[in-house]
């Protein structure tokens, strides 16, 4: 019997994903939800269910036309980390936000965006270490862009370029289908936190993103 190591992450790119087609999930080490929320520029925040958070996001998107993201973030504790969820948003994929979130800490962020490019980023103490699209993991940037190469290989995100056309095409087809799940698998390796739908069941400390 073969066990698919990506099974825990398939829900994040399925048609029934409650986060829909655009979202960011950001893991922040050693910070409680209140501090994480402050780093998004929000105030004290309030406890919301996931349904209530998506309602706030829906209102924001309706007013702004969707070009400014979802406008809100909800945060939950997860062991030594906290997990920040941005429905319809991508602010944590921006280098300036990553620098703020990771100051004195460590951050892993994964973004899904069906109409643009998915994104993975790892930052430490205000510096983006490595960042790439899960479909093109060989095209990376950052202060130490090769630091995660061994882990990337282990989860099926090949960091090395290939000049073989057939190999490139097979790799692209695989990553177009599985790259996002592999990015969440990489996040789990780095954080020890598997992002499950259950993390959305409890109350989230939520608030508006300051520059949204």
Buried (B, 14 or more C-beta within 10 A) or exposed (E): EEEEBBEBBBBBBEEEBEBBEBBBBBBBBEBEBBEBBBBBBBEEBEEBBBEBBBEBBBEBBEEEEBEBBBBBBBBBBBEEBBBBBBBBBBBBBBBEBBBBBBBEBBBBBBBBBEEEBBBBBBBBEBBBBBBBBBBBBBEBEBEEBEBBBEBBEBBBBBBEEEEEEEEEEEBEEBBEEBBBBBBBBBBBBBBEBBBEEEBBEEBBBBBBBEEB
